């Protein structure tokens, strides 16, 4: 029989970076959510608006965690040691506090067997449903939402520094700028000059919503497109 793996939440940096908080009752289920942001631009004479991709959003991981002093009695031999429901509630809620070293809440890692998810705790709802005679929480349910966290260094390890080998046409949306277009297409704002040259723009600010712009491919170091 396979060994039962216990889920845990670990702070990744800051003053709590060595702390691991064990979830003695594994979640019954968890869910992922992800979305993309698109901009709809109405063009006179067209039957439907043009849909333009803006950016991707972070993954979200949601779950419920159950704590119970009666069926999950404090046990010094168990992962996390002899801690009551109140202590575990305080530990987990403390991960949303501003860390004194980071000046922000610490990113965390949720681990359950082979599954790992790095993120920040975006939301935590605590519902206490049973109490000790003195009013101390004895049973509680935590509804936790994690939002994916990736450092700038991690995202820049394999940046997209070149466009496809074909020129593209893009419509200007709202208060779009050449700098924003250069970042979305080439991941390099300095390439706004390439767009300006390709569209004979003397003034990079001389664009308006609804204008179409040509976005040429970047040249490789060999001089090829």
Secondary structure as UniProt FT lines:
FT   STRAND          7..11
FT   HELIX           14..16
FT   TURN            17..18
FT   STRAND          20..23
FT   STRAND          30..33
FT   STRAND          36..41
FT   TURN            44..45
FT   STRAND          50..56
FT   STRAND          60..68
FT   TURN            69..71
FT   TURN            76..77
FT   TURN            79..80
FT   HELIX           85..94
FT   TURN            95..96
FT   TURN            100..102
FT   STRAND          108..112
FT   TURN            113..114
FT   STRAND          115..131
FT   TURN            133..134
FT   STRAND          137..148
FT   HELIX           152..155
FT   TURN            156..158
FT   STRAND          168..171
FT   TURN            174..175
FT   HELIX           178..186
FT   HELIX           189..191
FT   HELIX           192..198
FT   TURN            199..200
FT   TURN            204..205
FT   TURN            209..210
FT   STRAND          212..215
FT   TURN            221..222
//
